[in-house]
């Protein structure tokens, strides 16, 4: 274990292996995201031969992506062999942070709800870009910064009240601005990043906790407190959650923010930005307004 890394990768692997047997009962978010990525693939102005599904879980991307007619072959890859057992073939066990493929080997890479749990997300994005052939496309979706903000708030307040301190318990998710910068640093051309929110309701907060366990998404932070939560703290958290985040029907709401990112491996055929000073029309003319130079009063 590397104590400097955010996540305990051995514990993450164990949690996901334990969750694998019941994964088909907890893949509802993955299925929704798969349909959204398929819609985005349809917007691409070209078709792709070989694609890689990175962090495949049970292979939920396969049917919607291939149904677009834009992709011929999809290879599923996941670091958890037990989870990958649910995926169709072809499939390969592969560490998402250390891609076991050479440069320029695939035309398309998709990743749905896997990149948020990597210790080196910038490095993974660079490897994805290198794995793409020129003019290859990357489509990614990962949990964003607003994910589970209700749970984070209630846990922190309950721990501070009942145990005199707060333990990190929820992943440090990236937001839209973070992801945009990372895509640029990784060398993707024409990067686009946006976000969507999925609101899921539960009878109680314990239903949410059950789903997080079923997804293999419980706390694996290296900085976590090693002692389990006291029962009194857990019950106080449930009370706070119900007080602050319940609907009129009494059900509680959990937010899952999904950050979507797309980018292309650079190619000479792609649209290039103009060099500074080469514009042929003034902005003021395009906006049909008067230009006010620096220092002049309007």
C-alpha positions as CSV (number, residue, x, y, z in Angstrom):
1,X,0.0,0.0,0.0
2,X,1.2,3.5,-0.9
3,X,0.1,5.8,2.0
4,X,0.7,8.8,-0.3
5,X,-2.0,7.6,-2.8
6,X,-5.6,8.5,-2.2
7,X,-6.9,5.0,-2.5
8,X,-6.1,1.6,-0.9
9,X,-6.0,-0.4,-4.1
10,X,-5.8,-3.8,-2.4
11,X,-8.9,-3.0,-0.4
12,X,-10.7,-1.7,-3.5
13,X,-9.9,-4.9,-5.3
14,X,-11.3,-6.9,-2.4
15,X,-14.4,-4.8,-2.1
16,X,-15.1,-5.1,-5.9
17,X,-14.4,-8.9,-5.9
18,X,-16.9,-9.3,-3.0
19,X,-19.5,-7.2,-4.9
20,X,-19.0,-9.0,-8.2
21,X,-21.4,-11.9,-7.5
22,X,-24.4,-9.6,-7.0
23,X,-23.3,-6.9,-9.5
24,X,-26.2,-7.4,-12.0
25,X,-28.6,-6.3,-9.3
26,X,-26.7,-3.0,-8.7
27,X,-25.7,-1.9,-12.2
28,X,-28.6,0.6,-12.8
29,X,-26.3,3.7,-12.9
30,X,-23.8,2.0,-15.2
31,X,-26.7,1.1,-17.6
32,X,-28.0,4.7,-17.7
33,X,-24.5,6.0,-18.4
34,X,-24.0,3.3,-21.1
35,X,-27.1,4.7,-23.0
36,X,-25.8,8.2,-22.7
37,X,-22.4,7.3,-24.1
38,X,-24.1,5.6,-27.0
39,X,-26.0,8.8,-27.8
40,X,-22.7,10.7,-27.8
41,X,-21.0,8.1,-30.0
42,X,-23.8,8.6,-32.5
43,X,-22.7,12.3,-32.8
44,X,-19.3,11.2,-34.0
45,X,-18.7,11.9,-37.7
46,X,-16.9,8.7,-38.4
47,X,-17.1,4.9,-37.5
48,X,-14.5,3.0,-35.5
49,X,-13.1,-0.5,-35.9
50,X,-11.6,-1.6,-32.6
51,X,-12.8,-0.2,-29.3
52,X,-11.7,-0.7,-25.6
53,X,-14.2,-0.6,-22.7
54,X,-12.0,0.4,-19.8
55,X,-13.3,-0.5,-16.4
56,X,-15.9,-2.7,-17.9
57,X,-17.7,-4.1,-14.9
58,X,-20.2,-6.5,-16.4
59,X,-19.9,-5.2,-20.0
60,X,-23.0,-2.9,-19.9
61,X,-21.5,-0.7,-22.6
62,X,-21.5,-3.4,-25.3
63,X,-25.1,-3.6,-26.4
64,X,-25.8,0.2,-26.7
65,X,-22.4,1.1,-28.2
66,X,-22.6,-1.7,-30.9
67,X,-26.2,-0.8,-31.6
68,X,-25.1,2.6,-32.9
69,X,-23.5,1.1,-35.9
70,X,-20.4,3.3,-35.3
71,X,-18.3,0.6,-33.7
72,X,-17.3,-2.9,-35.0
73,X,-15.5,-4.6,-32.1
74,X,-15.5,-3.8,-28.4
75,X,-13.0,-5.4,-26.0
76,X,-13.9,-5.3,-22.3
77,X,-11.2,-4.7,-19.8
78,X,-11.3,-4.5,-16.0
79,X,-8.8,-4.9,-13.2
80,X,-11.3,-7.1,-11.2
81,X,-11.4,-10.6,-12.7
82,X,-14.5,-11.6,-10.8
83,X,-16.4,-8.5,-12.0
84,X,-15.3,-9.1,-15.6
85,X,-16.8,-12.6,-15.4
86,X,-20.2,-11.0,-16.1
87,X,-18.9,-9.3,-19.3
88,X,-19.3,-10.8,-22.9
89,X,-16.1,-11.8,-24.8
90,X,-13.7,-10.6,-25.9
91,X,-12.5,-9.5,-22.4
92,X,-9.2,-9.1,-20.7
93,X,-8.1,-8.4,-17.1
94,X,-6.2,-5.1,-17.2
95,X,-5.2,-2.5,-14.7
96,X,-6.9,0.7,-15.6
97,X,-3.9,2.7,-14.4
98,X,-1.3,0.6,-16.4
99,X,-2.7,-0.2,-19.8
100,X,-1.3,-3.4,-21.2
101,X,-1.5,-2.2,-24.8
102,X,0.9,-0.4,-27.0
103,X,0.6,3.1,-28.5
104,X,-1.9,3.6,-31.3
105,X,-3.6,0.2,-31.0
106,X,-7.3,1.0,-30.8
107,X,-9.6,3.5,-32.6
108,X,-12.0,4.1,-29.7
109,X,-11.9,4.0,-25.9
110,X,-14.9,4.3,-23.5
111,X,-14.9,4.2,-19.8
112,X,-18.0,4.4,-17.6
113,X,-17.9,4.9,-13.8
114,X,-14.4,3.6,-13.3
115,X,-11.9,6.4,-13.6
116,X,-13.0,8.2,-10.4
117,X,-11.3,5.5,-8.3
118,X,-7.8,5.7,-9.8
119,X,-4.8,7.0,-7.9
120,X,-3.3,8.5,-11.0
121,X,-6.1,9.9,-13.2
122,X,-3.9,12.2,-15.2
123,X,-1.5,9.3,-16.0
124,X,-4.4,7.1,-17.0
125,X,-5.8,9.8,-19.4
126,X,-2.3,10.1,-21.0
127,X,-2.2,6.4,-21.5
128,X,-5.6,6.3,-23.0
129,X,-4.7,9.1,-25.5
130,X,-1.5,7.2,-26.4
131,X,-3.4,4.0,-26.9
132,X,-5.7,5.7,-29.5
133,X,-4.7,5.8,-33.2
134,X,-4.7,9.3,-34.7
135,X,-8.3,10.6,-34.9
136,X,-9.4,8.0,-32.4
137,X,-12.1,9.0,-29.9
138,X,-12.3,8.8,-26.1
139,X,-15.6,8.9,-24.3
140,X,-15.6,8.8,-20.5
141,X,-18.0,9.2,-17.6
142,X,-17.1,9.3,-14.0
143,X,-18.6,10.4,-10.7
144,X,-18.3,14.2,-10.2
145,X,-17.8,16.5,-7.2
146,X,-21.5,16.8,-6.3
147,X,-21.9,13.0,-5.9
148,X,-23.3,11.9,-2.6
149,X,-23.0,15.5,-1.1
150,X,-26.0,14.7,1.1
151,X,-24.2,11.6,2.6
152,X,-21.0,13.5,3.1
153,X,-22.7,16.3,4.9
154,X,-24.7,14.1,7.2
155,X,-21.8,11.7,8.0
156,X,-19.5,14.6,8.9
157,X,-22.0,16.2,11.2
158,X,-22.9,13.0,12.9
159,X,-19.2,12.0,13.4
160,X,-18.4,15.5,14.8
161,X,-21.3,15.3,17.2
162,X,-21.0,11.7,18.3
163,X,-17.3,10.9,18.0
164,X,-15.6,14.3,18.3
165,X,-13.9,14.1,14.9
166,X,-14.5,13.5,11.2
167,X,-13.0,10.7,9.1
168,X,-12.7,11.0,5.3
169,X,-15.3,8.6,4.0
170,X,-16.2,9.7,0.4
171,X,-14.0,9.7,-2.7
172,X,-12.5,13.1,-3.7
173,X,-14.4,13.3,-7.0
174,X,-13.3,15.6,-9.9
175,X,-15.5,18.4,-11.1
176,X,-16.1,19.7,-14.6
177,X,-13.3,22.3,-14.5
178,X,-10.8,19.7,-13.1
179,X,-11.6,17.2,-15.8
180,X,-11.4,19.8,-18.6
181,X,-7.9,20.7,-17.4
182,X,-6.8,17.1,-17.2
183,X,-8.1,16.4,-20.7
184,X,-6.0,19.3,-22.1
185,X,-2.9,18.2,-20.1
186,X,-3.3,14.6,-21.4
187,X,-3.0,16.0,-25.0
188,X,-6.6,15.4,-26.3
189,X,-7.7,17.5,-29.2
190,X,-11.1,19.2,-29.1
191,X,-11.9,18.2,-25.5
192,X,-15.5,18.6,-24.3
193,X,-16.6,18.2,-20.7
194,X,-20.0,18.5,-19.2
195,X,-22.1,17.1,-16.3
196,X,-25.4,15.6,-15.5
197,X,-27.1,14.6,-12.3
198,X,-29.0,11.4,-11.4
199,X,-31.2,11.7,-8.4
200,X,-32.0,8.3,-6.8
201,X,-34.5,8.0,-4.0
202,X,-34.5,5.4,-1.1
203,X,-36.9,4.5,1.7
204,X,-34.0,5.1,4.1
205,X,-30.3,5.9,4.0
206,X,-29.6,2.3,4.6
207,X,-30.9,1.4,1.2
208,X,-28.3,3.8,-0.3
209,X,-25.5,2.2,1.8
210,X,-26.7,-1.2,0.5
211,X,-26.4,0.0,-3.1
212,X,-22.9,1.5,-2.5
213,X,-21.8,-1.9,-1.2
214,X,-23.4,-3.7,-4.1
215,X,-21.5,-1.4,-6.5
216,X,-18.2,-1.9,-4.7
217,X,-18.1,1.8,-4.1
218,X,-17.6,2.0,-0.3
219,X,-14.8,3.8,1.5
220,X,-11.3,2.7,0.4
221,X,-9.5,5.9,1.2
222,X,-6.0,5.5,2.8
223,X,-6.8,8.4,5.1
224,X,-9.9,6.7,6.5
225,X,-10.4,5.9,10.2
226,X,-9.8,2.2,10.7
227,X,-12.5,1.8,13.4
228,X,-16.0,1.1,12.2
229,X,-18.7,3.7,12.8
230,X,-20.4,3.4,16.1
231,X,-24.0,2.4,15.9
232,X,-25.1,5.6,17.6
233,X,-23.2,7.6,15.0
234,X,-24.8,5.7,12.1
235,X,-28.3,6.2,13.6
236,X,-27.6,9.9,14.1
237,X,-26.5,10.2,10.5
238,X,-29.7,8.6,9.4
239,X,-31.7,11.1,11.5
240,X,-29.9,14.1,10.0
241,X,-30.3,12.7,6.5
242,X,-34.0,12.2,6.9
243,X,-34.4,15.7,8.4
244,X,-32.6,17.5,5.6
245,X,-32.9,15.5,2.4
246,X,-36.3,13.7,2.4
247,X,-39.1,14.4,-0.1
248,X,-42.7,15.0,0.9
249,X,-43.4,11.2,0.6
250,X,-40.7,10.6,3.2
251,X,-38.1,9.0,0.9
252,X,-34.6,10.4,1.0
253,X,-32.7,11.6,-2.1
254,X,-29.1,10.8,-3.1
255,X,-27.3,12.8,-5.9
256,X,-25.0,11.1,-8.3
257,X,-23.3,13.7,-10.5
258,X,-21.9,12.2,-13.7
259,X,-19.1,14.1,-15.5
260,X,-18.8,13.3,-19.2
261,X,-15.6,13.9,-21.1
262,X,-14.8,13.4,-24.8
263,X,-11.6,14.0,-26.7
264,X,-9.8,13.0,-29.8
265,X,-6.3,11.7,-30.5
266,X,-4.7,14.5,-32.5
267,X,-4.8,14.2,-36.3
268,X,-4.0,16.7,-39.1
269,X,-7.5,16.5,-40.5
270,X,-9.1,18.0,-37.3
271,X,-10.1,21.6,-37.0
272,X,-7.3,23.7,-35.7
273,X,-7.5,26.9,-33.6
274,X,-6.4,30.1,-35.4
275,X,-3.1,31.7,-34.4
276,X,-3.4,34.9,-32.4
277,X,-3.7,37.9,-34.7
278,X,-4.9,36.0,-37.8
279,X,-8.6,36.8,-37.5
280,X,-10.1,38.4,-40.6
281,X,-13.1,40.0,-38.9
282,X,-13.5,42.2,-35.8
283,X,-15.6,40.9,-33.0
284,X,-17.4,44.2,-32.8
285,X,-18.5,43.8,-36.4
286,X,-19.7,40.2,-35.8
287,X,-21.8,41.5,-32.8
288,X,-23.0,44.6,-34.7
289,X,-21.8,46.9,-31.9
290,X,-19.3,49.7,-31.4
291,X,-15.7,48.9,-30.4
292,X,-14.4,50.6,-27.3
293,X,-10.6,50.6,-27.0
294,X,-8.8,50.1,-23.7
295,X,-8.8,53.3,-21.6
296,X,-11.7,54.9,-23.5
297,X,-14.9,55.7,-21.6
298,X,-18.1,54.2,-23.1
